[in-house]
Amino acid sequence: MALAVTDDIPYGNVCDVNIRQRRDVCEVEFAASAHGGAERLWFCMRLQQEGGKTSASRLRLVLKHVTSMLGCHKPELIRPVARTGGGDWARMGPGSVETTEDGRIRIAWELEAPVSFMDIAFCYPYGRPDLETLISDTDCYWRAETIGVSQCDRPIMRLSNDSGQEGGERPGLYFIARQHSAETPGSWVLDGVLRQLADCEDAPLVWAVPLSNIDGVEQGDYGKDNFPWDVNRAWGEVPMRHETVAIQRDLAAWTKRCRPMLGLDFHAPCGTEYDGAYTFIPKQTNFPELHEQTRQWTERIRVALGEYAAPKFTRTADYASRWQLPDLTTGSWYTPNFTRYCASHLHMPVFTLETPYALIGDILMGREQYREIGERIARELVELCRERCVQ
């Protein structure tokens, strides 16, 4: 067979591949790999010609094991991205949902067979080259610093628009993305935020860690509930990931060099959610004042996002977690994540933003739409900082 599949590309992830040719159609069955974790969702692979062009003119892609991919309850809403011959990424059309004789769900797409190679991914990838493009496009407004290394010794990069100064009173925002390494919509939204802030004359002091789980990004991990420890579940009294240690130290330095206003963690939700972007804020039972303060921020963001906002925009995280710790003060259990840490240790408003992978209602999400969400958020954050500085 002349067509081969490999995950030996940036952010590569694929498994359980089976290739067969039937007349002029080459069928490629594949699955997303768990990469040693508890959940699967991300895939990123290359289909390439080997030993001469295949005689097939059509390609049939079949994604297997859909029902055990996180949150893919509506498989018809899975809309991967593809690029041919190193070109630009674009959304694929809707696939057809198929049911096997024993009731297993698959989804298939019909495409033209690639002349040389074709890359397929669950969503638009975002990595270090995209950060370099952001920095270049904004005329080096954003400075890149290394604040530590990952557990596999990769540099953890932080972007900033200023170093601030000890005791500084400039309003400050701290951003983080990709704690779950394949939640790429979060990166594209943050990209839009940073581009908009670069054009703002009185922007707050902004520090941002765009690729916090850099090992997972580079290795093609999905990163949600991955072993040995989910990065966004490692924020306990004793951090359980070295990345978390490095970012906590950076957060502490930031708080001393500005007037901390807000922490914001960029994510993507389950695989086929489509109601819109939404937020998680600190729980009222644990942090009544911060809950209300943060809700005021998210309500303004909801209005700014308009058609991109989910009807239920401001939420608290009440879903089951594999990584809970006991709160010795209240006797309850909590998930040690970034939001909880900022609320309990830094006592500042903080929320998580979840942006769907493929669709918001009838809106097909591309990089332009992600960035537009980010731009709207940035404009509202700047205005909110101005208002709070005169209160």
CORRAKA-V761815 format. One record per pair of residues at least 6 apart in sequence whose ideal C-beta (glycine too) atoms are under 7 Angstrom apart, sorted by the first residue. I is the first residue (numbers start at 1). J is the second residue. D is the distance in Angstrom with one decimal. If there is no record, write none. Layout:
# CORRAKA-V761815
I:J:D + I:J:D
This chain:
# CORRAKA-V761815
1:19:5.5 + 1:21:6.3 + 2:49:5.5 + 2:50:5.9 + 2:51:5.4 + 2:52:5.6 + 2:53:6.4 + 2:54:4.0 + 3:19:6.1 + 3:26:5.3 + 3:47:6.0 + 3:49:6.3 + 3:54:4.9 + 4:48:5.8 + 4:50:4.8 + 5:14:6.3 + 5:17:4.8 + 5:19:6.8 + 5:28:6.2 + 5:30:6.6 + 5:45:5.6 + 5:47:5.6 + 6:45:6.8 + 6:46:5.2 + 6:48:6.9 + 7:13:5.7 + 7:14:4.6 + 7:45:5.4 + 7:220:6.5 + 9:44:6.8 + 9:46:4.9 + 9:119:6.5 + 10:125:7.0 + 10:127:6.2 + 11:44:4.7 + 11:125:5.1 + 11:127:6.4 + 11:217:6.7 + 11:220:4.7 + 12:44:5.4 + 12:45:6.5 + 12:220:4.6 + 13:32:6.3 + 13:33:5.1 + 13:35:6.5 + 13:42:5.3 + 13:43:5.1 + 13:44:5.1 + 13:220:3.7 + 14:30:5.3 + 14:33:6.3 + 14:43:5.4 + 14:45:3.9 + 15:31:5.4 + 15:33:4.0 + 16:30:6.6 + 16:31:4.1 + 16:64:6.3 + 17:28:6.9 + 17:29:6.9 + 17:30:5.0 + 18:29:4.3 + 19:26:6.9 + 19:28:5.3 + 20:27:5.3 + 21:54:7.0 + 21:56:5.5 + 24:56:5.3 + 24:57:4.9 + 24:58:6.0 + 25:56:5.8 + 25:58:4.6 + 25:60:5.4 + 26:54:5.7 + 26:56:3.8 + 26:59:5.5 + 26:113:5.9 + 27:60:4.3 + 27:62:6.4 + 28:47:6.4 + 28:59:6.8 + 28:61:5.5 + 28:62:6.9 + 29:62:4.4 + 29:64:5.7 + 30:43:7.0 + 30:45:6.6 + 30:63:6.6 + 30:64:6.8 + 31:64:4.6 + 31:65:4.8 + 32:40:4.6 + 32:41:6.1 + 32:42:6.0 + 32:43:4.1 + 32:69:6.0 + 33:40:6.8 + 34:40:4.7 + 35:219:6.8 + 35:220:6.9 + 35:221:4.6 + 35:222:6.8 + 35:226:7.0 + 36:226:6.8 + 36:227:5.8 + 37:221:6.7 + 37:222:6.3 + 37:225:5.9 + 37:226:3.7 + 37:227:6.0 + 38:225:4.3 + 38:322:6.6 + 39:70:4.6 + 39:222:6.0 + 39:224:4.8 + 39:225:5.1 + 40:68:6.5 + 40:69:5.2 + 40:70:6.8 + 40:222:6.1 + 41:69:5.2 + 41:70:4.8 + 41:122:6.4 + 41:182:6.5 + 41:222:4.9 + 41:271:5.2 + 42:122:5.1 + 42:182:3.4 + 42:220:6.8 + 42:222:4.3 + 43:121:6.7 + 43:122:5.2 + 44:121:4.1 + 44:125:6.4 + 44:220:5.7 + 45:120:5.6 + 46:117:5.6 + 46:119:5.2 + 47:114:6.0 + 47:117:6.4 + 47:118:4.8 + 47:120:7.0 + 48:116:6.9 + 48:117:3.8 + 49:114:6.9 + 49:116:6.0 + 49:117:6.8 + 53:115:6.8 + 54:113:6.1 + 56:113:5.1 + 57:113:5.7 + 58:110:6.4 + 58:112:6.6 + 58:113:6.0 + 59:111:4.5 + 59:112:6.6 + 59:113:4.5 + 60:108:6.0 + 60:110:5.8 + 61:108:6.5 + 61:109:4.6 + 61:111:6.5 + 61:120:6.8 + 62:106:5.4 + 62:108:4.7 + 63:78:7.0 + 63:106:6.4 + 63:107:5.0 + 64:106:5.5 + 66:72:5.3 + 66:75:4.7 + 66:105:4.8 + 66:106:6.4 + 66:107:5.9 + 67:105:5.2 + 69:271:5.6 + 70:224:6.3 + 70:270:5.6 + 70:271:5.7 + 71:269:6.9 + 71:270:2.1 + 71:271:4.6 + 71:272:6.2 + 71:273:6.4 + 72:78:6.4 + 72:271:4.2 + 72:272:5.1 + 73:272:6.1 + 74:272:4.3 + 75:97:5.3 + 75:105:5.8 + 75:107:4.8 + 75:272:6.9 + 76:94:6.4 + 76:97:5.3 + 77:272:4.2 + 77:274:5.8 + 77:358:6.1 + 77:359:5.8 + 78:95:6.6 + 78:107:5.9 + 78:271:6.7 + 78:272:6.3 + 78:358:6.9 + 79:91:5.4 + 79:92:6.1 + 79:94:6.7 + 79:358:4.0 + 79:359:6.9 + 80:92:5.1 + 80:120:5.6 + 80:121:6.2 + 80:122:5.7 + 81:89:4.5 + 81:90:6.4 + 81:91:5.7 + 81:92:6.7 + 81:121:5.3 + 81:123:6.3 + 81:124:5.4 + 82:90:6.5 + 82:92:5.3 + 82:118:6.1 + 82:119:6.7 + 82:120:5.1 + 83:89:4.8 + 83:90:6.9 + 83:119:5.1 + 84:114:5.5 + 84:118:5.0 + 85:115:6.9 + 85:116:5.3 + 85:117:6.5 + 89:124:5.5 + 91:364:6.0 + 91:366:6.4 + 92:109:5.7 + 95:107:4.2 + 95:108:5.6 + 95:109:4.5 + 96:107:6.9 + 96:108:5.3 + 97:105:6.5 + 97:107:5.4 + 98:106:4.7 + 98:107:7.0 + 98:108:5.8 + 99:105:6.0 + 100:106:6.8 + 123:184:5.1 + 123:185:6.5 + 123:357:4.8 + 124:184:5.8 + 124:188:6.4 + 124:367:5.8 + 125:184:6.1 + 126:184:4.7 + 126:187:3.8 + 126:188:6.0 + 127:217:5.8 + 128:211:6.9 + 131:157:6.9 + 131:210:5.9 + 134:142:6.8 + 134:191:5.7 + 134:194:6.2 + 134:195:6.8 + 135:142:5.2 + 135:144:6.4 + 138:195:6.2 + 138:198:3.9 + 141:161:6.3 + 141:198:4.1 + 142:159:4.4 + 142:161:6.3 + 142:194:6.2 + 142:198:6.8 + 143:159:6.8 + 143:160:5.5 + 144:157:5.4 + 144:159:5.8 + 145:158:5.2 + 145:160:6.7 + 146:155:4.4 + 146:156:6.6 + 146:157:6.1 + 147:156:5.5 + 147:158:4.7 + 147:246:5.5 + 147:250:4.6 + 148:156:4.8 + 148:246:2.8 + 149:155:6.0 + 149:156:6.3 + 150:156:6.0 + 150:214:5.1 + 150:215:4.7 + 150:242:6.8 + 150:243:5.5 + 151:215:6.2 + 151:241:6.6 + 151:242:5.0 + 151:243:6.8 + 152:215:4.6 + 154:214:4.6 + 154:215:5.9 + 154:218:6.5 + 156:209:6.7 + 156:212:7.0 + 156:214:6.0 + 156:243:6.2 + 156:246:5.5 + 157:210:7.0 + 157:211:6.5 + 158:207:5.9 + 158:208:6.7 + 158:209:5.2 + 158:250:6.1 + 159:194:6.8 + 159:208:4.7 + 159:210:6.5 + 160:206:6.5 + 160:207:4.8 + 161:197:6.9 + 161:203:6.0 + 161:205:6.9 + 161:206:5.1 + 162:205:5.4 + 163:257:6.9 + 164:170:6.4 + 164:205:5.0 + 164:257:3.1 + 164:258:5.0 + 165:257:5.9 + 166:256:5.9 + 166:257:6.2 + 168:257:5.1 + 168:258:5.2 + 169:259:5.1 + 170:204:6.6 + 170:205:4.7 + 170:258:5.2 + 170:259:6.5 + 171:204:4.3 + 171:205:6.9 + 171:258:6.7 + 171:259:5.3 + 171:261:4.8 + 171:385:4.2 + 171:389:5.7 + 172:204:5.8 + 172:205:4.4 + 172:254:6.2 + 172:258:3.0 + 172:259:6.0 + 172:260:5.1 + 172:261:5.8 + 173:204:5.0 + 173:206:5.0 + 173:261:6.0 + 173:262:5.4 + 173:264:6.9 + 173:381:6.3 + 174:207:5.4 + 174:251:6.1 + 174:254:5.6 + 174:263:4.9 + 175:190:6.0 + 175:206:6.9 + 175:208:3.9 + 175:264:5.2 + 175:266:6.9 + 176:209:4.7 + 176:212:5.3 + 176:247:6.8 + 176:265:5.2 + 176:338:6.1 + 177:186:4.5 + 177:187:5.2 + 177:190:4.8 + 177:210:5.1 + 177:212:6.7 + 177:266:4.0 + 178:186:6.4 + 178:187:5.9 + 178:210:6.8 + 178:211:5.1 + 178:212:5.5 + 178:213:5.5 + 178:217:6.0 + 179:212:5.1 + 179:213:5.5 + 179:231:4.3 + 179:232:3.8 + 179:265:6.9 + 179:338:6.8 + 180:213:6.9 + 180:223:4.2 + 180:224:4.5 + 180:232:6.4 + 180:267:6.4 + 181:213:4.2 + 181:216:2.8 + 181:217:4.6 + 181:221:5.1 + 181:223:3.4 + 182:221:6.7 + 182:222:4.6 + 182:223:5.6 + 183:267:5.1 + 183:268:3.8 + 184:268:7.0 + 185:268:4.3 + 185:355:4.3 + 185:356:6.8 + 185:357:5.8 + 185:370:5.8 + 186:266:3.3 + 186:267:5.0 + 186:268:5.6 + 186:355:6.3 + 187:210:6.1 + 187:266:7.0 + 188:367:5.5 + 188:370:3.4 + 188:371:6.3 + 189:266:5.6 + 189:353:6.9 + 189:355:5.2 + 189:370:5.1 + 189:373:5.1 + 189:374:4.4 + 190:208:6.7 + 190:210:5.9 + 190:266:4.8 + 190:374:6.3 + 191:371:6.0 + 191:374:6.3 + 192:370:6.2 + 192:371:3.2 + 192:372:6.4 + 192:373:6.3 + 192:374:2.3 + 192:375:4.9 + 193:374:4.0 + 193:377:5.6 + 193:378:4.5 + 194:208:6.6 + 195:371:6.7 + 196:374:6.6 + 196:375:4.3 + 196:378:3.7 + 196:379:6.3 + 197:203:4.7 + 197:206:6.0 + 197:378:5.1 + 200:382:5.5 + 203:382:6.4 + 204:261:6.6 + 204:382:6.9 + 204:385:4.9 + 205:258:4.3 + 207:250:6.9 + 207:254:5.0 + 209:247:5.8 + 211:217:5.3 + 212:231:6.2 + 212:243:6.0 + 212:247:6.3 + 213:223:5.4 + 213:231:4.6 + 213:243:6.5 + 216:223:4.1 + 216:226:6.6 + 224:230:6.8 + 225:322:5.5 + 229:240:4.5 + 229:241:5.4 + 230:323:5.9 + 231:241:5.3 + 231:243:5.6 + 231:244:6.4 + 232:337:4.8 + 232:338:6.0 + 233:323:3.4 + 233:335:6.3 + 233:336:5.9 + 233:337:6.2 + 234:240:4.0 + 234:241:3.9 + 234:244:4.4 + 234:336:6.8 + 235:244:5.8 + 235:336:4.5 + 235:337:5.5 + 235:338:5.8 + 235:340:6.4 + 235:341:4.1 + 236:325:5.3 + 236:336:3.9 + 239:245:4.8 + 239:248:6.3 + 251:346:6.8 + 255:346:6.1 + 260:346:6.3 + 260:348:4.7 + 261:348:7.0 + 261:385:5.5 + 261:388:6.5 + 262:297:6.3 + 262:348:6.6 + 262:349:5.1 + 262:350:6.7 + 263:338:6.9 + 263:342:4.1 + 263:348:6.3 + 263:350:3.8 + 264:351:6.4 + 264:353:6.5 + 265:338:4.7 + 265:339:6.3 + 265:352:4.4 + 266:353:5.5 + 267:352:5.6 + 267:353:6.7 + 267:354:5.1 + 268:354:6.4 + 268:355:5.7 + 268:356:6.8 + 268:357:5.6 + 269:354:4.3 + 269:356:6.1 + 271:357:6.5 + 273:356:5.1 + 274:356:5.6 + 274:359:4.3 + 274:360:6.2 + 274:361:6.7 + 275:310:4.3 + 275:311:6.5 + 276:308:5.9 + 276:309:5.1 + 276:310:3.4 + 276:360:5.0 + 276:361:6.9 + 277:305:6.1 + 277:308:5.4 + 277:309:5.9 + 277:310:6.2 + 277:353:6.3 + 277:354:6.4 + 277:355:4.7 + 277:373:6.2 + 278:310:4.2 + 278:312:6.5 + 278:313:5.0 + 278:315:5.9 + 278:354:5.4 + 279:298:4.7 + 279:313:6.2 + 279:314:5.5 + 279:315:6.6 + 279:351:4.6 + 279:352:6.3 + 279:353:5.5 + 280:315:5.5 + 280:316:6.3 + 280:317:4.7 + 280:339:6.4 + 280:351:6.3 + 280:352:4.3 + 281:291:6.2 + 281:294:4.3 + 281:295:6.1 + 281:298:6.1 + 281:314:6.0 + 281:316:6.3 + 281:351:4.7 + 282:290:4.9 + 282:291:5.2 + 282:294:6.1 + 282:339:6.2 + 282:343:4.2 + 282:350:6.7 + 283:291:6.6 + 283:316:4.8 + 284:291:4.2 + 287:343:4.9 + 290:343:5.2 + 290:349:6.2 + 293:349:4.8 + 294:349:4.2 + 294:350:6.5 + 294:351:5.5 + 295:314:5.7 + 297:349:5.5 + 297:351:6.9 + 297:384:6.2 + 298:313:6.5 + 298:314:4.5 + 298:351:5.7 + 299:314:6.8 + 300:380:5.4 + 300:384:6.0 + 301:377:5.9 + 301:380:5.7 + 302:309:4.8 + 302:313:4.2 + 302:314:7.0 + 304:376:4.6 + 304:377:6.7 + 304:379:6.9 + 304:380:4.2 + 305:373:6.3 + 305:376:5.7 + 307:363:7.0 + 308:360:5.6 + 308:373:5.2 + 317:335:6.7 + 321:335:4.5 + 323:335:6.2 + 323:336:6.9 + 324:333:4.3 + 324:334:6.5 + 324:335:5.7 + 325:333:6.8 + 325:334:6.1 + 325:336:5.4 + 326:333:5.8 + 327:333:6.8 + 327:334:5.3 + 334:340:5.9 + 339:350:5.1 + 339:351:6.6 + 339:352:5.6 + 342:348:5.9 + 342:350:3.8 + 343:350:5.8 + 355:370:6.7 + 355:373:6.3 + 356:365:6.6 + 358:365:5.8 + 359:365:6.3 + 363:369:6.4
